[in-house]
Amino acid sequence: MNRLWLKLLGAFAAVIFIGVLVTVLVARQAAATQLSHFMIGNQMVRPAALQQTARDYYAQQGSWNGIDERLPILVRAASDGGMMGGMMGGMMGMFDGRIRLVDAQEVVMADSTGRTDDPLVAKPGGTQLPVIVDGSQVGTLYIDGSMMTMPMGADSALLTGLTRAVLTGAVVAGLVALILAAFVVRQITRPVVQLGSAAQQIADGDLAVRVAIRSGDELGELARSFNSMAESLQEQERLRRNLIADIAHELRTPLSGIQGNIEALQDGVFPLTTD
């Protein structure tokens, strides 16, 4: 690619492609995170929502005091509702998960089973969710058991459909952005092409050429400077021609007399003397 507009358009296309790819990946990851959940009784609880409710509790109370009594309420607040949880539990089988909340010193502050004297041992396949308030980790949620997903590949189908929808939207937006980029590139390169053509005309001797000033930005300033340069060159050429004409006029009379005398000597009108 030896054309400026092709290079610029290629750069825009690369940026748009990367943006589309990142958008699709982030949207898919966010959707997958939202689909991840675990069952507590007949409640389908999302990890992100549970973390948020725990953060809100600590931010309001300033400590974990009373969290052992409030934990079931926080779990219900982070769930997608008993009816939905019951439906999901019926489809997937009930999972009696266990949630333990520990403070920054790893002291168990609350347990969904009601026991707080058990040693804190994270089971294989379990999940640990940090609780961060104002940039500091004030506790950790330990969830026994694995994250659940929708049955029979329903989550995969949902993710695929969501990814396809996001990809379609991103591609359409990318095409629109590419069209706009082509318009912008054209607006940038057209004055440059005109300047190049005008410079070549000046090099060929046409000092009267000028370029149109279409904007007040840097390209417009460049066109204005080019026209000023062309006017200066044209003025210098006019002064050069006038100087040559004046010199020729001043030399014409004495040169004509000298030429007449030489011709008279050649024709013998004037005698040739050696003195």
N, C-alpha and C positions, 0 to 999 in steps of 0.2 A: 504494500500500500504506500504509494508515493504521493497521494493526494491528502491534503490536510483535512478535508471534510470526511474522508473515509476513516482516517485515524481518530478523529473526534467522535464520529458515529460509532466506531468500534469500541471506544472507551465507554461511551454511554451504554452501549449494549451489554458490555461486560458488567458494569455496575448494576444495571437492571436485572441481569441474570442472577448475580450474586444476591441481590435483594429478594428476588422471587424465591430462590432456594432457601435463604435464611428464614423468610416468612413461613414457608411451608413446614420446615423442620421445627421451628419454634411453636407453630400452631399445633402440629402433631404431638409434640412433646407435652405441651400444655393440656391438650385433650386427654392424652394418656394418663397424665397425672391426675386429672379430674375424675377419670374413670376408675382409678385405683381406689379401693375401699376395703374395709373389713367389717365383719358382722359382730355386733355386741347384742346378744339376745335377738330381738327382731328388728334391730336398728342397723341401717347401713351407714357407716360413719366414714367420712372422707378425711384422710390425714391432714390435708392443708386446713380444712375447716376446724379440726380439733386443735391444731397448733394455734390457730387464730383465737379461738375461744380461751385457750390457756393463757395466751399473751394478754388478752383483754382483762382476764381475771387478775393476773399479777399486776398489770399496770394500774388497775383500779384499787386493789387492796394494798399494794406495796410489799406484799409477802404472800406465802402460800398458806397462811393461817385460814383454817376452815375449808381447805380444798378437799379434805377427805369426805365431807358431807356434800359438797357441791359438785364433785366429779360426775355423778350420774346425770346431773342437770346439764353440765358442760357437754357430756357425750350426746345427750338428746339434742342440744343446741347445734352440735356439729353433724347431726345425722340428716338424712334426706327424708325423714318422716317415718313413723311407725308403719303406715300402710305400705309404702314402697319397700321399706326394709322387710316387712313380712312377706311380700311377694317375692323379693329377691331371695330371702331365706328359704321360702318354699321351693324355689327353682333350683337353688344350689345346695340346699341342705343347711340346717342351722349350724352356726359356728359360735360357740361360746368363748369368745376371745377374752383376753385379760389385759387390762391397761393399768400400768403403774406410773405414777408421777413422782420423780425424785427431784430434790433441789440441787443447787450447785455443788453441795458437799456429798452428793450421792446418797442422801438420806431419803427413804421412802416416805412421801407425804400423803399419798393416797393410793388406794388399790381398788379396782372395780369389783373385786371379789370380797372386799371388806377386810382383808388380812394385810396388815402392815408389818408383821414380825418376820415374814419370810425373807431370807437373804436375797439380795438383788442379783439375779443371774439371768442374763439374756439368753433365751432359748434359741437354738439354731433355726434360722428362717424367720426370726422375729424382726421387728422394726424399731428403730430408735429415731425419735423426732426431737430435735433440739428446740427449746423454747427460748427465744431471744427477745429481750426487751431493751430498747435504747442501746443496741449494739453489744450488749452483754448477755451471755447465756445464763439464765437464772434457773434452768431446770431441764429435765429430759423426760419425754414420754416413752415408756417401754411398752411395746405392744407384742404380746405373744401370738405366734401364728403368722402365716403368710398373708400377703395382700391378696384379695380376691378380685376377679374380673367377671364380666358378664358371661353367661354360659354359652357353649356351643359356638364359639367364635363370634358372638354378637358384638363384642367390643372391637374385634378386628374389622368386622364389617362397618361398624360405626366410624372407626378411625379411618378406614379406607374411603368411606363416603365423605367424611369431613376433609380429609386430605385432598380428595378430588375437587371438592367445592372450593377450598382455599386455593388450590393450584389453578383452577379455572379463573377465579377472580384475580389472582396475582398475575396470570398470563395476560388477561385482558388489560389490567392496569399497566403491565409492562409494555404491551403493544401501544397503548395510548401514550405512555411516557416516551417510547421510542419515536413515535410520530412527532411529538412535541420536541424531542431532542433533535430530530432531523430538521425541523423548522428553525430551531435555535442555531444549529450548526450552519444552516444555509444563510441565516442572517449574519453570522460571523464571517463566513468564508467569502461571500459575494463581494463585500468591499475590498477584501484582500486580493481577490482575483482582478477586480477593476484597477486597483493600484498597480498590480503587476503589469497589466496591459498598458496602462498609461505610462509607466516607467519605460517600457519597451518602445513606445512611440516617441518619447523624449530622446531615448538613445538613438533612434532613427532620424532625429532632427526636427520632429514636430514639437516645437516648444509651446504651441498654443493649446495643447491638450490640458484639460482639467477633469477632476473627478467630482462626482456629486457628493455633497455632505448630507448624509441621511440621518444622523444622530448626533447627540452631544456627548457621547461616551468616548472611550479611548480610541475607537475606530474613527469616530468623527473628528477627533483631534488629530489623528494621523492623516486623514484626508485633508484637513485644513493646512497642516504643515506641508504636505505634498504640494498643494496648490500654491502655497507661499513660495516654496522652492522653485516651482515651475515659473511663477511670475518673475522671480528674481533672475532666473536663467534667461527668460525672454527679454527682460530689461537690459541685462548685460549684453545680450546679442544685439539689441537695438543700438546701444551705445557704441559697441564695436563697429557696427556698420556705419554709424554717423561719423565716427572718428576716421575711418578709412576714407569716407566720402570727403570730409573736410581736408584731409591731407592731400588727397588727389586733386581737389579744387585749388589748393594753395600752390601745389607744384606744377599745375598745368601751364600757367602763364610763363614762368621762367624756362620751363622745359620746352615750351613752344618756340621761344626766342632762340634758345640754343640750337634746337633742331633746324630753324630757318637759317641760321648762320652757317651750320655745317653743310646744309644743302647748297647754300650760295657758294661756299668754298669749293664744294665738289663740282659745281657747274661753272666755276671760273668767274662768277660775278664779282666776288671779292678776291683781290690778289692775295696769294699765299706768301706770307712773310716769315722769315726765320727769326726776326728780332722779338 
